[in-house]
């Protein structure tokens, strides 16, 4: 489409949203640094608790609507608005991973239908208000790859070849290769390929996983006083021809998978691995499939069928996937003040 943690726990550092906090109903990110930030976080939790006690709508809908309203509050500091929008995304992820699998399909569909317009509004707020304000107030711009100049693209090419290429493993999807396993919370590229040689059979699709170990925001050299970044997935899509030499790239679409929780965890990763919980999670059913809005309906249906994802759990995204990582962007902006 690097990481400096003020809000970060082990889960978030691995590319997964944090688990929910039992007493605040918000994801358990570390408290903001500074008394003022801590006070705002506590006020946010108190307000949400009061809203939940009086509301009749399902809890995830109440939480998301409340956080969306807070993120849209112009009186709230700009970076806090990014963090609140990141918390909103974590609430959604947590619901589909932890709670939704225990609900009936009809109730899941009802909640998903209520959440979708709120999520679309969040995307609109991000692109229409927050990102422009970040550029205007702090000189930090998030650009698309095709908006970069020649020198900047050359920089990204070097970054791709030196750091990204060794971490990328395209997996073919054709009659000779089974559909690959897609891990939970991963951001993936679905690449449609064909061969310019009529004598070679077409390769329908390849899947590429965007590495979790890289920052979601890739810093790009820019003019003095400015900071330019691109989304990490765009650093991959910009140079797909390097991964598929001699092939024609017909199209590329982003998608993201959430898998149902394998049960309660004690927070000790080594113990969880010993007990086999990690293996169980890998085999868990898909709890939500997010796809790029431009993905054609037949492709969405094909992807959902291969992932065994029910239609009510498929969502078209009109903005970047995994918005919980907006917390990272707020941290970048905060560190630039120092």
C-alpha positions as CSV (number, residue, x, y, z in Angstrom):
1,X,0.0,0.0,0.0
2,X,9.5,1.8,11.8
3,X,7.8,0.4,14.6
4,X,8.2,2.4,17.9
5,X,6.0,1.0,20.7
6,X,4.2,3.3,23.1
7,X,1.2,1.0,23.0
8,X,2.4,-2.5,22.4
9,X,2.2,-6.0,23.9
10,X,3.5,-9.3,22.8
11,X,0.5,-10.0,20.6
12,X,0.6,-6.7,18.8
13,X,4.3,-7.0,18.2
14,X,3.7,-10.3,16.4
15,X,1.1,-8.7,14.1
16,X,-2.0,-9.6,16.1
17,X,-4.4,-7.3,17.9
18,X,-4.1,-7.4,21.7
19,X,-6.6,-9.4,23.8
20,X,-9.5,-7.7,25.4
21,X,-9.3,-6.2,28.8
22,X,-11.9,-7.8,31.1
23,X,-12.5,-4.6,33.2
24,X,-12.5,-1.9,30.5
25,X,-13.9,-3.8,27.5
26,X,-11.0,-2.3,25.5
27,X,-8.0,-4.1,24.0
28,X,-5.2,-4.5,26.5
29,X,-2.6,-2.2,25.0
30,X,-0.2,-0.7,27.4
31,X,-1.4,2.6,28.9
32,X,-0.4,5.7,27.0
33,X,2.8,7.4,28.3
34,X,2.0,10.5,30.4
35,X,-0.6,11.4,32.9
36,X,-2.8,13.2,30.4
37,X,-2.8,10.2,28.1
38,X,-3.6,7.9,31.0
39,X,-6.5,10.1,32.1
40,X,-8.0,10.1,28.6
41,X,-7.7,6.3,28.4
42,X,-9.5,6.0,31.7
43,X,-12.2,8.4,30.7
44,X,-12.7,6.5,27.4
45,X,-13.1,3.2,29.4
46,X,-15.5,4.8,31.8
47,X,-17.6,6.3,29.0
48,X,-17.8,2.9,27.2
49,X,-18.7,1.1,30.4
50,X,-21.6,3.5,30.9
51,X,-22.7,3.2,27.3
52,X,-22.7,-0.6,27.5
53,X,-24.8,-0.6,30.7
54,X,-27.6,1.4,29.1
55,X,-27.5,0.2,25.5
56,X,-29.8,-2.4,24.0
57,X,-27.7,-3.1,20.9
58,X,-25.2,-6.0,20.8
59,X,-22.0,-5.1,22.7
60,X,-19.6,-5.1,19.7
61,X,-21.9,-2.7,17.9
62,X,-22.1,-0.4,20.9
63,X,-18.3,-0.5,21.4
64,X,-17.5,0.3,17.8
65,X,-20.1,3.1,17.6
66,X,-18.8,4.6,20.8
67,X,-15.1,4.5,19.6
68,X,-16.0,5.8,16.2
69,X,-17.7,8.8,17.8
70,X,-14.6,9.4,20.0
71,X,-12.3,9.1,17.0
72,X,-14.3,11.7,15.3
73,X,-14.2,14.2,18.1
74,X,-12.2,17.2,16.9
75,X,-11.5,18.2,20.6
76,X,-9.5,15.0,21.0
77,X,-5.7,15.3,20.2
78,X,-5.0,14.0,16.7
79,X,-2.7,11.1,17.7
80,X,-5.3,9.9,20.2
81,X,-7.9,9.8,17.5
82,X,-5.6,7.5,15.5
83,X,-5.2,5.3,18.6
84,X,-8.9,5.2,19.2
85,X,-9.5,4.1,15.6
86,X,-6.9,1.4,16.1
87,X,-8.7,0.3,19.2
88,X,-11.9,0.2,17.2
89,X,-10.3,-2.2,14.7
90,X,-9.1,-4.4,17.6
91,X,-12.6,-4.6,19.1
92,X,-13.9,-5.9,15.8
93,X,-11.1,-8.4,15.4
94,X,-11.6,-9.6,19.0
95,X,-15.3,-10.1,18.5
96,X,-15.0,-12.2,15.4
97,X,-12.1,-14.3,16.8
98,X,-13.4,-14.8,20.4
99,X,-17.2,-14.3,20.5
100,X,-18.7,-14.7,17.1
101,X,-17.8,-18.4,16.6
102,X,-20.1,-19.3,19.6
103,X,-23.1,-17.4,18.1
104,X,-25.7,-18.7,15.6
105,X,-25.0,-17.9,12.0
106,X,-28.1,-15.6,11.8
107,X,-26.9,-13.6,14.8
108,X,-23.4,-13.3,13.4
109,X,-24.9,-12.0,10.2
110,X,-27.1,-9.5,12.1
111,X,-24.1,-8.1,14.0
112,X,-21.9,-8.1,10.9
113,X,-24.6,-6.1,9.0
114,X,-24.7,-3.5,11.8
115,X,-20.9,-3.3,12.0
116,X,-20.2,-2.8,8.3
117,X,-21.5,0.7,7.9
118,X,-19.6,1.8,11.0
119,X,-16.4,0.3,9.6
120,X,-17.0,2.1,6.3
121,X,-17.5,5.3,8.2
122,X,-14.2,4.7,10.0
123,X,-12.4,4.3,6.7
124,X,-14.0,7.5,5.5
125,X,-12.8,9.3,8.6
126,X,-9.3,8.0,8.2
127,X,-8.9,9.0,4.5
128,X,-11.0,12.2,4.6
129,X,-10.0,13.7,7.9
130,X,-7.3,12.0,10.0
131,X,-4.6,11.4,7.3
132,X,-5.0,14.9,5.8
133,X,-4.7,16.4,9.3
134,X,-1.6,14.4,10.0
135,X,0.0,15.7,6.8
136,X,-1.1,19.3,7.5
137,X,-0.3,19.4,11.2
138,X,2.8,17.2,11.4
139,X,4.2,16.9,7.9
140,X,3.6,13.1,7.9
141,X,2.1,11.7,4.6
142,X,1.0,8.2,3.8
143,X,1.2,7.9,0.1
144,X,0.3,5.3,-2.5
145,X,3.2,3.7,-4.4
146,X,2.1,5.3,-7.6
147,X,2.3,8.7,-6.0
148,X,6.1,8.3,-5.4
149,X,8.6,10.1,-7.6
150,X,11.3,8.2,-9.5
151,X,14.0,8.5,-6.8
152,X,11.6,7.3,-4.1
153,X,10.5,4.3,-6.2
154,X,14.2,3.5,-6.6
155,X,14.6,3.6,-2.9
156,X,11.7,1.2,-2.4
157,X,13.1,-1.1,-5.1
158,X,16.4,-1.4,-3.1
159,X,14.4,-2.0,0.1
160,X,12.4,-4.7,-1.7
161,X,15.4,-6.5,-3.1
162,X,17.5,-6.3,0.1
163,X,14.9,-6.8,2.8
164,X,11.6,-8.0,1.5
165,X,12.5,-10.4,-1.3
166,X,14.2,-13.0,1.0
167,X,11.1,-13.1,3.2
168,X,8.5,-13.6,0.4
169,X,7.3,-17.1,-0.6
170,X,4.8,-17.1,-3.4
171,X,2.6,-20.2,-3.3
172,X,0.9,-21.3,-6.5
173,X,-2.8,-22.2,-6.6
174,X,-3.6,-24.4,-9.6
175,X,-4.8,-27.9,-10.2
176,X,-1.4,-29.2,-9.3
177,X,-1.1,-27.3,-6.0
178,X,-3.7,-27.4,-3.1
179,X,-5.0,-24.1,-1.7
180,X,-2.4,-23.0,0.8
181,X,-3.1,-22.6,4.5
182,X,-3.8,-18.9,5.4
183,X,-2.8,-18.0,8.9
184,X,-5.0,-15.8,11.1
185,X,-4.5,-12.0,11.1
186,X,-2.2,-12.3,8.0
187,X,-2.4,-9.8,5.2
188,X,-2.1,-11.5,1.8
189,X,-1.9,-10.8,-1.9
190,X,-3.9,-12.8,-4.3
191,X,-2.1,-12.5,-7.6
192,X,-3.7,-13.5,-10.9
193,X,-1.0,-14.6,-13.4
194,X,-0.9,-15.7,-17.0
195,X,1.9,-16.7,-19.4
196,X,2.8,-14.7,-22.5
197,X,3.8,-18.1,-24.1
198,X,0.7,-19.7,-25.6
199,X,2.4,-23.1,-25.2
200,X,2.5,-22.8,-21.4
201,X,-0.6,-23.4,-19.4
202,X,-1.9,-20.4,-17.4
203,X,-1.2,-20.2,-13.7
204,X,-4.4,-19.0,-12.2
205,X,-3.4,-17.6,-8.9
206,X,-0.5,-17.2,-6.5
207,X,-0.7,-16.2,-2.9
208,X,1.9,-14.0,-1.2
209,X,1.9,-13.3,2.6
210,X,3.0,-9.8,3.6
211,X,5.7,-10.5,6.2
212,X,4.7,-9.7,9.8
213,X,8.2,-8.9,10.8
214,X,8.4,-5.7,8.8
215,X,6.9,-2.5,9.8
216,X,3.4,-1.7,8.5
217,X,4.7,1.8,7.5
218,X,7.8,1.9,5.3
219,X,9.7,5.2,5.6
220,X,10.5,6.9,2.3
221,X,13.2,9.6,1.8
222,X,11.5,13.0,1.4
223,X,12.1,16.7,1.5
224,X,13.4,18.3,4.7
225,X,10.5,18.9,7.1
226,X,8.4,16.1,5.6
227,X,8.0,12.5,6.5
228,X,6.7,10.1,3.9
229,X,5.5,6.5,4.3
230,X,3.8,3.8,2.3
231,X,1.8,0.9,3.6
232,X,4.0,-2.2,3.7
233,X,1.8,-4.2,1.3
234,X,2.5,-1.5,-1.4
235,X,6.2,-2.1,-1.1
236,X,5.4,-5.7,-2.2
237,X,2.8,-5.0,-4.9
238,X,5.0,-2.4,-6.5
239,X,7.5,-5.0,-7.6
240,X,5.6,-8.3,-8.2
241,X,7.4,-8.6,-11.6
242,X,10.5,-9.4,-9.6
243,X,8.8,-12.4,-8.0
244,X,7.3,-13.7,-11.3
245,X,9.8,-13.1,-14.1
246,X,8.4,-13.8,-17.5
247,X,4.8,-13.9,-16.3
248,X,2.0,-11.5,-16.9
249,X,0.4,-10.0,-13.8
250,X,-3.3,-9.7,-14.7
251,X,-4.5,-8.4,-11.3
252,X,-3.6,-8.3,-7.6
253,X,-6.0,-8.0,-4.6
254,X,-5.5,-7.9,-0.9
255,X,-7.3,-10.1,1.6
256,X,-7.0,-10.8,5.3
257,X,-8.2,-13.8,7.3
258,X,-9.3,-14.0,11.0
259,X,-9.6,-17.5,12.5
260,X,-11.6,-18.5,15.5
261,X,-9.9,-18.7,18.8
262,X,-8.8,-22.1,19.9
263,X,-9.8,-21.4,23.5
264,X,-8.5,-19.6,26.5
265,X,-4.8,-19.0,26.9
266,X,-2.7,-18.4,29.9
267,X,-0.5,-15.8,28.3
268,X,2.6,-18.0,28.4
269,X,3.5,-18.6,24.8
270,X,6.0,-21.4,25.5
271,X,3.4,-23.2,27.6
272,X,0.8,-22.7,25.0
273,X,3.0,-24.3,22.4
274,X,3.7,-27.2,24.7
275,X,0.0,-27.8,25.1
276,X,-0.6,-27.7,21.3
277,X,-2.8,-24.6,21.4
278,X,-0.8,-23.1,18.5
279,X,-1.5,-26.1,16.4
280,X,-5.1,-26.0,17.2
281,X,-5.3,-22.3,16.3
282,X,-3.8,-23.1,12.9
283,X,-6.6,-25.5,12.2
284,X,-9.3,-23.2,13.5
285,X,-12.1,-22.3,11.0
286,X,-12.2,-18.9,9.4
287,X,-14.1,-16.4,11.5
288,X,-13.9,-13.5,9.1
289,X,-12.6,-12.8,5.6
290,X,-11.8,-9.3,4.6
291,X,-11.2,-8.5,0.9
292,X,-10.2,-5.5,-1.1
293,X,-13.3,-3.7,-2.3
294,X,-12.3,-4.0,-6.0
295,X,-12.1,-7.8,-5.8
296,X,-14.6,-9.2,-8.4
297,X,-17.6,-11.2,-7.0
298,X,-16.5,-14.4,-8.6
299,X,-13.0,-14.1,-7.1
300,X,-14.5,-13.4,-3.7
301,X,-16.7,-16.5,-4.0
302,X,-13.8,-18.6,-5.1
303,X,-11.6,-17.4,-2.3
304,X,-14.4,-17.8,0.4
305,X,-15.1,-21.3,-0.9
306,X,-11.5,-22.4,-0.6
307,X,-11.3,-20.9,2.9
308,X,-14.6,-22.4,3.9
309,X,-15.8,-18.9,4.9
310,X,-19.6,-18.4,5.1
311,X,-20.9,-15.5,3.1
312,X,-22.1,-13.6,6.2
313,X,-18.4,-13.5,7.4
314,X,-17.1,-11.9,4.2
315,X,-16.5,-8.2,4.2
316,X,-15.4,-5.8,1.5
317,X,-12.9,-3.2,2.8
318,X,-12.8,0.3,1.3
319,X,-9.5,1.1,3.0
320,X,-6.3,-0.5,4.3
321,X,-6.6,-3.8,6.1
322,X,-5.7,-4.3,9.8
323,X,-6.4,-0.8,11.0
324,X,-5.4,-1.8,14.5
325,X,-1.8,-0.9,13.4
326,X,-2.8,2.7,13.2
327,X,-1.5,2.7,16.7
328,X,2.0,2.3,15.1
329,X,1.4,5.4,13.0
330,X,0.5,7.4,16.1
331,X,3.7,6.1,17.8
332,X,5.8,7.2,14.8
333,X,4.3,10.7,14.9
334,X,4.8,10.9,18.6
335,X,8.4,9.9,18.4
336,X,9.0,12.5,15.7
337,X,8.1,15.2,18.3
338,X,11.0,14.1,20.5
